[in-house]
Amino acid sequence: MSQSARHSASPSPAVSRLGGDALHDPVIDWFGEHARDLPWRRPDAGAWSVMVSEFMLQQTPVVRVLPVHQEWLARWPRPADLAAESPGEAVRAWGRLGYPRRALRLHAAATAIAAQHGGEVPRDHAQLLALPGVGEYTAAAVASFAYGQRHIVLDTNVRRVFARAVSGTAYPPNATTAAERRTAQALLPADEAVAARWAAATMELGALVCTARSPECGRCPIAAHCAWRLAGSPAHDGPPRRGQSYAGTDRQVRGRLLAVLRASAGPVPQAALDAVWHEPVQRARALDGLVEDGLVEPLADGVYRLPA
C-alpha cells in the first residue's frame, strides 16, 4: 500500500509536529513482518472468533486465552450454538481464565445475536455497541478487526504507544481521556482498510515492543519519531501496580468455589463448598458475591449450581 493511501485525518496539535504519515508506514510494515499468528487474525476467522477473543483477552494474556478460545470455537462455532446452552455452561467452559462474569456477558451477547441479528455478529458499530456486555472498546475492535472498518481502537497497549510516541510520556493516564481520543482520531488513516490494519499494528507494537516495563526501543520501527525517546526517556514511577495479590483474597475463594461447581455435573451441597476454604466469614462473603453476580444459583436446602 502506498503512503499516499495512508493519509490521516486532519491532525490535532498533539500530532502536528510529525503527522500521522510518519508513523503509519513504519508501524504497518513492521506489523506485516512481526505480527503473531493468532487464530482470530487468520483470513478464515469469522467475526464470532474475533468477538470471543476480545471478551477473553480483557485483562488476560494471549498465552492463556489461546487454548480456551480454541475449545470454545470447537464447541460453539456460531453465536447460536452458545445461546442454545445455559449460561452455566459458558461459565464452566470459561475455566480458569478469571473474571468469569465475562462468560455471562458473552453468553448474553450471543443470545442477543441469535435473537436479533439472524445469528450473525452485526457489522454495524451501533448494533455492536447495543449488544449486552459490549462496550466502546469491544464494539470498535470487532468492527475493525472482523469487518475492516475505520474506528479508533484504544486498548492499554495502543494508549501506551501513543503516550510515548506522540505525547512524550512514559504511560497513559489511568482512564482513557478525551485528549487521547482526539490524538487517536487524528492519527487514524483515512482509508478504511488501512485504518483497520493500523489499529491491529499499534496494538501489536505495544504488546511486543513498547511494553509497560521493558520497552525494546532498539526494535521499534518509529523510535526515530518517538517523543518520549527523543526527550531522553524521562523516568516515571511506572504503570499503576496491581492491587492486592491473588493469594488469600476473595477472588481466590471465589475461584475455588467456582472450580467445585464447574467440576460437578449437577448441584453441589453446601458441605462440598465449605471444604474449599477454612475461613467461614470470607467463604460466605465470596459465595454471596457469586450469587449476586449471577454466577451461582442457590437452590433449596443449601444446594448450589451454575446458572441454568
SVG drawing of the C-alpha trace seen along z (x, -y; Angstrom):
<svg xmlns="http://www.w3.org/2000/svg" viewBox="-36 -22 54 57">
<polyline fill="none" stroke="black" stroke-width="0.4" points="0.0,0.0 1.5,-3.3 2.0,-6.0 -0.4,-8.3 -3.2,-5.9 -2.5,-6.2 -3.1,-9.9 -4.6,-10.5 -7.4,-12.9 -6.7,-16.5 -4.0,-16.4 -4.6,-17.7 -1.9,-19.9 -0.6,-16.7 0.4,-15.2 1.1,-18.3 4.8,-18.1 5.3,-14.9 1.9,-14.0 0.4,-10.5 2.1,-9.5 5.5,-9.4 4.1,-6.7 1.7,-4.7 4.1,-3.1 6.8,-2.0 4.3,-0.6 2.1,1.2 5.2,2.6 6.6,3.8 3.3,5.5 3.4,7.3 6.7,8.8 6.3,9.4 2.6,10.0 1.9,13.1 -0.1,15.9 -3.2,15.8 -6.4,17.8 -8.6,14.7 -6.4,12.9 -6.3,15.6 -8.2,15.0 -10.7,17.7 -11.5,16.4 -15.0,15.1 -16.4,12.2 -17.5,14.6 -14.0,15.7 -12.9,12.1 -15.6,11.3 -14.8,14.3 -11.2,13.3 -11.9,9.8 -14.0,10.9 -11.4,13.4 -8.4,11.1 -9.7,8.5 -7.1,8.5 -5.8,11.9 -2.6,12.8 -2.8,14.3 -1.0,17.4 -3.8,18.3 -6.5,17.4 -5.3,19.5 -6.4,23.0 -9.7,21.8 -10.5,19.9 -9.8,23.0 -12.0,25.2 -14.8,22.5 -14.9,22.2 -14.8,26.0 -17.8,26.4 -19.7,23.3 -18.7,22.3 -21.6,19.8 -23.3,17.5 -26.5,19.5 -24.7,22.6 -23.6,20.9 -27.1,19.2 -28.7,22.7 -26.7,23.7 -27.3,22.5 -25.3,19.6 -23.8,22.0 -22.2,24.0 -20.4,20.8 -19.1,20.3 -18.0,23.9 -16.1,23.7 -14.5,20.4 -12.3,22.5 -9.5,20.6 -9.4,17.5 -10.5,15.4 -13.2,12.7 -15.9,15.2 -18.6,12.6 -17.2,12.1 -18.5,15.6 -22.0,14.5 -21.7,11.3 -20.5,13.3 -23.4,15.7 -25.8,12.7 -24.3,11.2 -24.6,14.5 -28.2,14.8 -29.0,11.3 -27.1,12.0 -29.1,15.2 -32.4,13.5 -31.9,10.1 -29.3,10.5 -30.1,13.8 -27.2,15.5 -24.6,13.3 -22.3,10.8 -23.6,7.5 -21.3,5.3 -22.8,2.0 -20.9,0.4 -24.0,-1.0 -25.6,2.5 -22.4,4.0 -22.4,1.4 -26.1,2.2 -25.2,5.9 -25.1,6.9 -21.6,6.8 -20.2,4.9 -18.6,1.5 -16.9,-1.2 -13.6,0.6 -15.1,4.1 -17.5,2.6 -14.7,0.8 -12.3,3.7 -14.9,6.2 -15.9,3.7 -12.3,3.0 -10.7,6.5 -13.6,8.5 -15.0,6.2 -12.1,3.9 -13.8,0.8 -12.3,-2.6 -12.6,-3.1 -10.2,-4.2 -9.4,-1.1 -7.8,-2.2 -6.7,0.6 -3.9,0.3 -1.2,1.2 -2.3,-1.4 -2.7,-4.1 0.9,-3.4 2.3,-3.6 0.6,-7.0 1.6,-8.3 5.2,-7.7 5.4,-8.4 3.2,-11.5 2.8,-12.9 6.3,-12.1 5.1,-10.5 6.0,-7.0 2.5,-5.9 -1.0,-6.9 -3.5,-8.1 -5.3,-5.5 -8.5,-6.1 -8.9,-7.0 -9.2,-10.8 -10.8,-13.0 -7.3,-14.1 -6.3,-10.6 -9.3,-10.0 -8.5,-13.2 -5.0,-12.1 -6.1,-8.6 -8.7,-10.1 -6.1,-12.5 -3.7,-9.6 -6.3,-7.3 -5.6,-6.7 -8.4,-7.9 -8.5,-4.7 -10.8,-2.2 -8.7,0.9 -5.5,-0.8 -7.1,-2.2 -8.1,1.3 -4.6,2.5 -3.2,-0.4 -5.4,0.5 -4.1,4.0 -0.5,2.9 -0.3,0.3 -1.8,2.9 0.8,5.4 3.6,2.9 2.5,2.1 2.2,5.8 5.6,6.9 7.9,3.9 6.6,0.8 5.8,2.8 5.0,1.4 8.1,2.2 10.8,3.2 10.3,1.4 12.7,2.5 13.3,-0.8 16.0,0.7 13.4,2.9 10.8,0.1 10.1,-1.0 9.2,-4.5 12.0,-5.1 13.3,-8.0 10.0,-9.8 9.2,-8.8 8.7,-12.0 9.5,-10.1 12.7,-8.6 13.8,-12.0 13.3,-13.5 15.7,-11.0 13.1,-8.5 12.4,-10.5 11.9,-8.4 8.5,-7.6 7.2,-5.8 5.9,-3.1 2.4,-1.9 -0.1,-1.5 0.9,1.5 -1.7,4.3 -3.6,4.2 -3.7,6.9 -2.1,10.1 -4.3,13.0 -3.4,15.3 -5.8,15.1 -8.2,12.7 -12.0,13.1 -11.1,13.6 -9.1,16.7 -12.0,18.0 -14.5,17.3 -12.3,19.2 -12.1,22.2 -15.9,22.2 -16.5,22.0 -14.0,24.7 -16.1,27.1 -19.2,26.1 -17.6,26.4 -16.3,29.9 -19.8,31.1 -22.3,32.4 -25.1,31.4 -25.9,29.3 -23.4,29.1 -24.2,29.3 -23.0,26.6 -20.7,29.0 -18.7,29.5 -18.3,25.7 -17.4,25.3 -14.5,27.7 -12.6,25.4 -11.9,22.6 -11.2,22.6 -12.4,19.1 -16.3,19.2 -16.9,15.4 -14.8,14.9 -16.2,18.0 -19.7,16.9 -18.9,13.4 -17.4,14.9 -20.3,17.2 -22.8,14.4 -20.9,12.4 -21.0,15.2 -24.8,15.4 -25.2,11.6 -23.2,11.7 -25.4,14.3 -22.6,16.9 -24.1,19.3 -27.8,20.1 -28.9,21.2 -31.4,24.0 -33.3,25.3 -31.7,26.9 -28.2,25.3 -27.5,26.7 -25.9,24.6 -25.4,24.9 -24.1,22.9 -26.9,20.7 -29.4,22.7"/>
</svg>
